[in-house]
Amino acid sequence: MKKIENNSLSIKNLNEEVELYGFVGKKRNLGGLIFIDLRDRSGIVQLVFRPEDKDYALAETLKNEYVIKVNGIISKRESVNEKLATGEIEVIVNNLEILNTSLEVPYMLTDDTTALEDTRLKYRYLDLRRNSLQNNLKLRHKITMSARNYLDSLGFLEVETPVLCKSTPEGARDYLVPSRVNEGKFYALPQSPQIFKQLLMVGGIEKYFQIAKCFRDEDLRADRQPEFTQIDIEASYVDEDDIMSVGEGLVARVFKDVKNIDIELPLMRMPYKEAMDKYGSDKPDLRFGMEIQNITDIFRNTELTFIKDIIDNNGIVNCLVVKNVASSYSRKDLDKLTDYVKTYKASGLAYLKIEEEISGSIAKGLTDDEKEKLVEELSLESNDLVLIVSGQYNIVKVSLGALRCKLARDLNLIKAGDYKLLWVTDFPTFEYSEEEERFVSCHHPFTAPKDSDVDKLIDDKANCYSKAYDIVINGYEAGGGSIRIHNQDIQSKVFEALGFTEQEKQDKFGFFVDALKYGTPPHGGMAFGLDRLTMLIAETDNIRDVIAFPKTASASCLMSEAPNIVSENQLKELHIKIDN
């Protein structure tokens, strides 16, 4: 290609004749001279038109976002613009060609635009011209190439797996695709390539990876999309340490390649139980302290009836100590924090302020001995704030874990550009679903239990742990995986534990269960969320900022108006009737 990128030009190119293409970013007419900011993907270079130039009149007609081609001579600028990579030079234009005109854009295409996100998503093809989005897509490309090159260097083969699949229960709802040629039957879009990548191990591929599209019909939030991309990895003859070594090596390679940050390896490992105990989350943010403290024993003989009742019913009392902020929190502020923890099913939030005397919502009900133990065990100092939640384990931990992160944001405890990574390991095999009133897979039903816990699969599900691991970056699950079940007897036992009948096993997983009977190697793997990893490295908290054409929180595309209504003929061909 002959096109020259704007930012490749510098003072070294002085007096050279160049041919440039791009958008009109800005036009200024100063005392007869017309200055144009010519913008391409790489950046901006200034064009100059003089009144005596043959194309001066044509230059006067230029408007923002016109697409132009120019020929000219690189000249030294009288006043250097240090904000531009090309700030030392300008191009004296001797030929201008308008390649296309543009309507007036609905909002300014600048990084500091005030346009609403819905407006920007409707005109996404314009929004992509903004420098910040282009930089994010460049970053995403570099991350993808870094991962590909790393895995290729380790001997992994990139293999594509089907997008039209069989519907299998993997956690979220499937996106279904009706079949025209098989009346009344449906494909499902893959929630992940899980079964297929395991079948590749059965097939002897040994080392597989894929930049894979995945689809989940679930409620969305800022770090989720209905269609997303995984860096998917699977290997044979491995254990947890092998896969975790590959995974953390990939992350370290990506951070070095795209941000020149050295990640110290090996990453720390934290069992799931410890993460929940200390941080109230299986994806703890370690960029700040403020660990959850267990103060149940201090209240064993408390005179506070509501706390005593909770402890007598196998509940716990935990707290956060927020250093040197007590005087900053009014009763109104504390009421807001109480409302916040209630969204996580906590019954309330008690508090203590450490002043000359301990004050707060439960201070009058504390004995002198309880106060002394709190000060001693929590290392309390003047102006500390103690926030207390009591109740059942999961509610206490999750509500305080969420409150911990909110306080860190509110108090600016997190430094920009700081990255803290760790592995969370030893996840439960099952978790109890209140909605379904039964145990379901914590990850997916192909996750291998710990060897010591195989006998607990049927009769002690609550205490059965797995060979599963998640890599966590700054409080986000960036990737996760497990060693898989390669033994058909153990796989059948897990299906039984999940309540599948023999018929359901055959209907949902028959082909997979059959494959396990043909000499399946031990295997395991993991997957990284490419969108989320890019979001973290780009230091944005909105996953839509790193996807070219994202969906809204209602899983719709404002630009293309998908999903949309289809014709009666299309529905008829698919043997579908809409019931209004």
C-alpha positions in Angstrom: 0.0 0.0 0.0 1.3 3.5 -0.9 -0.7 5.4 1.8 1.6 7.2 4.2 0.5 7.3 7.9 0.4 10.9 9.2 2.3 10.1 12.4 5.2 8.5 10.5 6.1 12.0 9.3 8.6 14.2 11.2 11.2 17.0 10.8 13.4 14.3 9.2 11.0 14.4 6.1 11.6 18.2 5.6 11.1 19.3 1.9 9.8 15.9 0.8 6.8 15.7 -1.4 4.0 13.5 0.0 0.5 12.2 -0.9 -1.8 12.0 2.1 -5.4 10.8 2.7 -7.8 11.3 5.6 -10.7 13.1 7.2 -10.9 16.8 7.8 -10.7 17.0 11.6 -10.8 20.8 12.0 -10.6 23.8 9.7 -9.3 27.3 10.7 -9.1 30.4 8.5 -6.5 32.8 10.0 -5.8 36.0 8.1 -6.2 34.4 4.7 -4.3 31.2 5.5 -6.4 28.1 5.8 -5.2 25.4 8.2 -6.7 21.9 8.1 -6.1 19.1 10.6 -5.9 16.0 8.4 -6.8 13.0 10.5 -6.1 9.4 9.7 -5.8 6.3 12.0 -2.3 7.2 13.1 -2.9 10.8 14.1 -3.1 14.4 12.8 -0.9 16.5 10.5 -1.5 20.1 9.7 -2.2 21.2 6.1 -1.7 24.8 4.8 -3.5 26.6 1.9 -2.4 30.1 0.8 -4.7 32.5 -1.0 -2.6 32.3 -4.2 -2.8 28.4 -4.3 -4.8 27.0 -7.1 -7.0 24.9 -4.8 -7.6 27.7 -2.2 -11.2 28.2 -3.2 -11.8 24.5 -3.0 -10.2 24.4 0.5 -12.7 27.1 1.6 -15.5 24.6 0.9 -14.1 21.9 3.2 -16.1 20.9 6.3 -15.4 18.6 9.2 -15.3 14.9 8.2 -14.9 15.5 4.5 -12.6 12.8 3.1 -9.7 14.3 1.1 -6.5 13.5 -0.8 -3.7 16.0 -0.9 -0.2 16.3 -2.4 2.2 18.8 -0.9 5.7 19.6 0.5 6.6 19.1 4.1 7.7 22.3 5.7 8.8 23.4 9.2 6.1 25.0 11.4 6.7 28.5 12.7 5.3 27.5 16.1 5.7 23.9 17.3 2.7 22.1 18.7 4.1 19.8 21.3 0.8 18.0 21.8 1.1 16.4 18.3 3.6 13.8 17.2 3.8 15.8 13.9 3.9 19.2 15.8 7.2 20.3 14.2 6.0 20.2 10.6 3.1 21.1 8.3 2.3 20.3 4.7 2.1 23.1 2.1 -0.6 21.7 -0.2 -0.2 22.0 -4.0 -3.1 19.7 -4.9 -6.4 19.0 -3.2 -9.0 16.4 -4.1 -12.3 15.9 -2.3 -13.0 12.2 -2.2 -16.3 12.5 -0.4 -18.4 15.0 1.5 -20.1 14.6 4.9 -23.2 15.6 6.5 -22.8 17.6 9.7 -22.0 15.1 12.4 -24.5 14.8 15.3 -21.8 15.4 18.0 -18.2 16.4 18.2 -15.9 13.4 17.5 -13.4 14.3 20.3 -12.2 12.2 23.2 -13.9 14.6 25.7 -17.3 14.5 23.9 -20.3 15.0 26.1 -22.6 13.0 23.8 -24.7 10.4 25.6 -23.5 6.8 25.2 -26.8 5.8 23.4 -26.2 8.5 20.8 -22.6 7.3 20.3 -23.7 3.7 19.9 -26.4 4.7 17.4 -23.6 6.4 15.3 -20.9 3.9 16.2 -19.3 4.2 12.7 -18.7 7.8 13.6 -17.7 7.2 17.2 -15.0 4.8 15.9 -13.2 7.8 14.4 -12.5 9.1 18.0 -8.9 8.6 19.0 -9.7 6.9 22.3 -11.7 4.1 20.6 -9.2 3.6 17.9 -6.4 3.3 20.5 -8.5 0.7 22.4 -9.0 -1.4 19.2 -5.2 -1.1 18.5 -4.6 -2.3 22.0 -7.0 -5.2 21.6 -5.2 -6.2 18.4 -1.8 -6.1 20.1 -3.2 -8.3 23.0 -4.6 -10.8 20.5 -1.4 -11.0 18.5 0.7 -11.3 21.7 -1.4 -14.2 23.0 -1.3 -15.9 19.6 2.4 -15.6 19.3 3.0 -16.8 22.8 0.8 -19.9 22.5 2.2 -20.7 19.1 5.7 -20.5 20.6 4.6 -23.2 23.1 3.3 -25.5 20.3 -0.4 -24.9 20.6 -2.5 -25.3 17.5 -5.3 -22.8 16.7 -8.4 -24.8 15.8 -11.8 -23.4 15.1 -14.8 -25.1 16.6 -18.5 -25.0 15.5 -20.8 -22.0 16.2 -24.0 -24.0 15.4 -24.1 -26.5 18.3 -26.4 -28.6 20.4 -28.0 -26.9 23.4 -26.4 -28.2 26.6 -26.9 -26.9 30.2 -23.8 -24.8 31.0 -25.1 -22.2 33.3 -26.6 -19.3 31.3 -29.4 -19.4 28.8 -28.5 -20.4 25.3 -29.1 -18.3 22.2 -31.2 -20.6 20.0 -31.1 -20.8 16.2 -34.1 -22.6 14.5 -33.2 -25.1 11.8 -35.1 -24.7 8.4 -34.2 -28.1 7.1 -34.8 -29.9 10.4 -38.4 -28.9 11.3 -38.9 -28.2 15.0 -35.3 -28.5 15.9 -32.8 -25.8 17.1 -29.1 -25.2 17.2 -27.6 -23.3 20.1 -24.8 -20.7 19.8 -21.9 -21.8 22.0 -21.6 -20.4 25.6 -18.0 -21.6 25.2 -16.2 -24.2 23.1 -16.0 -26.4 26.2 -17.2 -29.7 24.9 -15.5 -29.4 21.5 -12.1 -28.4 23.0 -12.3 -31.5 25.3 -13.2 -33.6 22.2 -10.1 -32.2 20.5 -8.1 -33.7 23.4 -9.9 -37.0 22.9 -8.8 -36.6 19.2 -5.2 -36.4 20.2 -4.6 -32.7 19.3 -2.9 -32.3 22.7 -2.4 -28.5 22.6 -5.3 -26.3 21.3 -6.2 -22.6 21.4 -8.7 -20.4 19.7 -9.8 -16.8 19.7 -13.4 -17.9 20.1 -16.7 -16.2 19.9 -19.1 -17.1 22.7 -22.7 -16.3 23.4 -24.7 -16.1 26.7 -28.3 -14.9 27.0 -27.9 -13.4 30.5 -28.6 -10.1 32.2 -25.9 -7.6 31.2 -23.7 -5.1 33.2 -20.8 -2.9 32.4 -18.3 -5.8 32.1 -20.6 -8.2 30.2 -21.8 -8.6 26.6 -24.2 -11.1 25.1 -21.5 -12.1 22.6 -17.9 -12.0 23.7 -14.5 -13.3 22.8 -12.3 -15.8 24.7 -8.7 -16.7 24.4 -9.5 -20.4 24.8 -6.8 -23.0 25.8 -6.7 -26.7 26.4 -3.9 -29.3 26.7 -3.5 -33.0 27.4 -1.3 -34.7 30.1 -1.4 -31.7 32.4 -2.2 -30.8 36.0 -3.2 -27.5 37.6 0.3 -26.3 37.8 0.9 -26.8 34.1 -2.1 -24.9 33.0 -1.6 -22.1 35.5 2.0 -21.7 34.4 0.8 -21.3 30.8 -1.9 -18.9 31.8 0.2 -16.6 33.9 3.0 -16.7 31.3 0.5 -15.5 28.7 -0.7 -12.6 30.9 2.9 -11.6 31.7 3.8 -11.7 27.9 0.7 -9.6 27.1 1.5 -7.0 29.8 5.1 -6.8 28.6 4.3 -6.6 24.9 1.5 -4.0 25.1 2.3 -1.9 28.2 6.0 -2.7 28.9 5.0 -3.8 32.4 6.9 -6.7 34.1 4.6 -9.0 35.9 6.4 -10.9 38.7 5.9 -14.7 38.4 4.8 -17.0 39.8 1.6 -15.2 40.8 0.4 -15.6 44.3 -2.3 -18.2 44.9 -5.2 -17.9 47.3 -7.7 -20.6 48.1 -11.4 -19.7 47.5 -12.2 -20.1 51.2 -9.5 -17.5 52.1 -10.6 -15.1 49.4 -14.2 -15.2 50.8 -13.1 -15.0 54.4 -10.8 -12.0 53.9 -12.4 -10.1 50.9 -15.9 -11.4 50.6 -15.3 -12.2 46.9 -13.9 -14.9 44.7 -12.3 -12.2 42.7 -10.6 -10.0 45.4 -9.2 -6.6 44.6 -5.7 -6.5 46.2 -4.8 -2.9 45.2 -5.8 -1.8 48.7 -6.1 -3.4 52.2 -9.1 -3.2 54.4 -9.6 -6.9 54.9 -12.8 -8.3 56.5 -12.3 -9.0 60.2 -14.1 -11.8 62.0 -15.2 -10.5 65.4 -17.7 -13.2 66.2 -15.8 -14.4 69.3 -15.8 -11.0 70.9 -19.6 -11.0 70.8 -20.1 -14.6 72.1 -21.6 -13.3 75.4 -22.9 -10.0 74.2 -25.9 -8.3 75.7 -27.0 -7.1 72.3 -29.9 -9.5 71.7 -30.0 -9.3 67.9 -26.4 -10.2 67.6 -26.6 -13.0 70.2 -29.6 -14.5 68.4 -27.6 -14.5 65.1 -24.6 -16.2 66.7 -26.8 -18.8 68.4 -28.2 -19.6 65.0 -24.7 -20.3 63.5 -24.3 -16.8 62.1 -21.2 -14.6 62.2 -20.2 -11.0 63.0 -17.7 -9.4 60.7 -16.5 -5.9 60.2 -14.3 -3.5 58.1 -12.0 -1.0 59.8 -11.8 2.2 57.7 -8.8 4.1 58.9 -8.9 7.8 59.9 -12.3 8.7 58.4 -14.8 8.6 61.3 -15.1 12.4 61.4 -15.9 12.5 57.6 -19.0 10.3 57.8 -22.2 11.8 58.9 -25.3 9.9 60.0 -26.7 10.5 56.5 -23.6 9.0 54.9 -23.8 6.0 57.1 -27.5 5.5 56.3 -26.5 5.4 52.6 -23.9 2.7 53.4 -26.6 0.8 55.2 -28.9 1.0 52.2 -26.0 -0.2 50.0 -25.3 -3.4 52.0 -29.1 -4.1 52.1 -29.0 -4.6 48.4 -26.7 -7.6 49.1 -29.4 -9.0 51.5 -27.7 -7.8 54.7 -30.2 -6.9 57.4 -28.4 -3.8 58.4 -25.1 -2.1 59.1 -23.9 -1.3 62.6 -21.1 1.2 63.1 -18.6 2.5 65.7 -16.6 5.6 65.7 -13.3 5.7 67.6 -13.1 9.1 69.3 -12.2 10.1 72.9 -15.0 7.6 73.7 -16.3 4.9 71.4 -19.6 6.1 69.9 -22.0 4.7 67.3 -25.1 2.7 66.7 -24.3 -0.1 69.1 -21.8 1.6 71.4 -24.2 1.8 74.3 -24.8 -1.9 74.2 -21.2 -2.8 74.4 -19.5 -3.8 77.7 -16.1 -2.3 78.6 -14.5 -5.7 78.0 -16.0 -5.9 74.4 -14.7 -2.4 73.7 -11.2 -3.2 74.9 -11.1 -6.4 72.9 -12.3 -4.5 69.7 -9.6 -1.9 70.1 -6.9 -4.5 70.8 -7.8 -7.1 68.2 -8.6 -4.6 65.4 -5.7 -2.2 66.3 -8.1 0.7 66.4 -6.9 4.3 66.5 -8.5 7.7 66.9 -10.8 8.6 64.1 -11.2 5.0 62.8 -14.6 3.9 61.6 -15.8 0.3 62.2 -18.6 -1.0 60.0 -20.2 -4.2 61.2 -22.5 -6.7 59.5 -24.0 -9.8 61.2 -25.9 -12.7 59.8 -25.3 -15.9 57.8 -21.9 -16.5 56.3 -22.5 -15.8 52.6 -24.6 -12.7 53.2 -22.1 -11.2 55.7 -19.1 -11.9 53.5 -20.6 -10.8 50.1 -22.1 -7.6 51.5 -18.9 -6.5 53.3 -16.9 -7.5 50.2 -19.0 -5.2 48.1 -18.9 -2.4 50.7 -15.1 -2.8 50.8 -14.8 -2.0 47.1 -17.3 0.8 47.3 -15.3 2.5 50.1 -12.1 2.1 48.1 -13.6 4.0 45.2 -15.3 6.6 47.4 -12.0 7.3 49.3 -9.7 7.1 46.3 -7.7 4.3 47.7 -6.9 2.8 44.2 -4.0 4.2 42.3 -4.4 4.6 38.5 -2.1 2.2 36.6 -1.7 -0.2 39.5 -2.2 -3.9 38.7 -2.6 -6.7 41.3 -2.9 -10.2 40.0 -3.5 -13.5 41.7 -4.9 -17.0 41.3 -7.9 -18.1 43.2 -7.9 -21.9 43.6 -9.8 -24.8 45.1 -13.3 -23.7 44.2 -16.3 -25.6 45.4 -17.5 -28.2 42.9 -21.1 -27.3 43.5 -23.0 -24.3 44.8 -26.5 -24.2 46.1 -29.1 -22.4 43.9 -31.9 -20.9 46.0 -33.9 -20.4 42.8 -33.7 -24.0 41.7 -33.5 -25.4 45.3 -30.7 -27.8 44.4 -26.9 -27.9 44.0 -25.6 -26.8 40.6 -22.1 -26.7 39.1 -19.9 -23.9 40.4 -18.1 -23.8 37.1 -19.4 -26.5 34.7 -20.2 -30.2 35.0 -16.9 -31.3 33.4 -14.7 -29.8 36.2 -12.7 -32.5 38.0 -13.2 -32.8 41.7 -10.2 -33.0 44.0 -9.0 -36.6 44.2 -9.7 -36.6 47.9 -13.3 -35.4 47.4 -14.6 -37.8 44.8 -16.4 -39.8 47.5 -18.2 -36.6 48.5 -19.9 -36.0 45.1 -23.2 -37.6 46.1 -23.5 -37.3 49.8 -21.5 -34.2 50.8 -21.8 -31.8 48.0 -21.3 -28.7 50.2 -17.8 -29.8 51.1 -16.6 -31.1 47.7 -13.9 -29.0 46.1 -12.5 -29.0 42.5 -9.4 -28.6 40.5 -10.5 -25.2 39.3 -8.6 -21.9 39.2 -9.4 -18.3 38.2 -6.9 -15.6 37.4 -8.0 -12.3 39.0 -6.8 -8.8 37.9 -7.8 -5.8 40.0 -11.0 -7.4 41.3 -12.1 -8.8 37.9 -12.1 -12.4 36.9 -9.9 -12.2 33.8 -9.8 -15.9 33.1 -10.5 -19.2 34.6 -10.4 -23.0 34.0 -10.0 -26.4 35.5 -8.6 -29.8 35.1 -11.4 -31.8 33.3 -12.9 -35.1 34.1 -11.4 -37.7 31.7 -12.8 -40.8 33.5 -16.3 -41.7 32.4 -17.3 -43.2 35.8 -16.5 -39.9 37.6 -18.3 -37.9 34.9 -21.4 -40.1 35.3 -21.1 -39.5 39.1 -21.1 -35.8 38.7 -24.1 -35.9 36.4 -25.9 -38.0 39.0 -24.9 -35.4 41.7 -26.5 -32.7 39.6 -29.7 -34.7 39.4 -29.6 -35.7 35.7 -31.5 -38.8 34.9 -29.9 -41.4 32.5 -32.2 -40.1 29.8 -31.2 -36.5 30.4 -27.5 -37.5 30.3 -28.0 -39.2 27.0 -30.1 -36.4 25.5 -27.8 -33.6 26.6 -24.3 -35.1 26.6 -24.7 -38.6 24.9 -22.0 -38.0 22.2 -19.6 -36.5 24.8 -20.1 -39.3 27.3 -19.6 -41.9 24.5 -16.3 -40.1 23.5 -14.9 -40.5 27.1 -15.1 -44.3 26.6 -12.4 -44.3 23.9 -9.2 -43.7 25.8 -9.5 -40.0 26.8 -6.1 -38.5 28.0 -6.1 -36.5 31.2 -6.5 -32.9 30.2 -7.3 -29.4 31.4 -7.4 -25.8 30.2 -8.6 -22.3 30.8 -10.0 -19.3 28.9 -9.3 -15.6 29.2 -12.0 -13.0 28.5 -10.4 -11.0 25.7 -12.9 -8.1 26.0 -12.4 -7.9 29.8 -8.6 -8.3 29.6 -8.5 -5.4 27.1 -10.8 -3.4 29.3 -8.5 -3.8 32.3 -5.3 -3.0 30.3 -7.1 0.0 28.7 -8.0 1.2 32.2 -11.7 1.7 31.4 -14.6 0.3 33.4 -16.9 -0.1 30.4 -16.5 -3.2 28.3 -18.3 -1.5 25.3 -15.2 0.8 25.0 -13.1 -2.0 23.7 -15.5 -3.7 21.3 -16.0 -2.3 17.8 -19.8 -2.9 17.6 -21.1 -3.6 21.1 -24.6 -4.2 22.4 -26.5 -2.1 25.0 -27.5 -3.3 28.4 -30.7 -4.6 26.8 -28.7 -6.7 24.4 -29.6 -4.5 21.4 -27.6 -2.8 18.7 -28.8 0.8 18.4 -26.9 1.3 15.2 -28.2 -1.7 13.2 -31.5 -2.0 15.2 -30.8 -5.7 16.0 -32.7 -7.7 17.1 -35.5 -6.9 14.7 -38.8 -8.3 13.3 -38.5 -10.7 10.5 -41.1 -11.5 7.7 -43.9 -14.0 8.0 -42.3 -15.9 5.1 -39.0 -16.3 7.0 -40.9 -17.5 10.1 -42.9 -19.9 7.9 -39.7 -21.4 6.4 -38.5 -22.0 10.0 -41.8 -23.6 11.0 -42.2 -20.9 13.7 -45.3 -19.0 14.7 -45.2 -15.9 17.0 -47.7 -16.2 19.8 -48.8 -12.6 20.7 
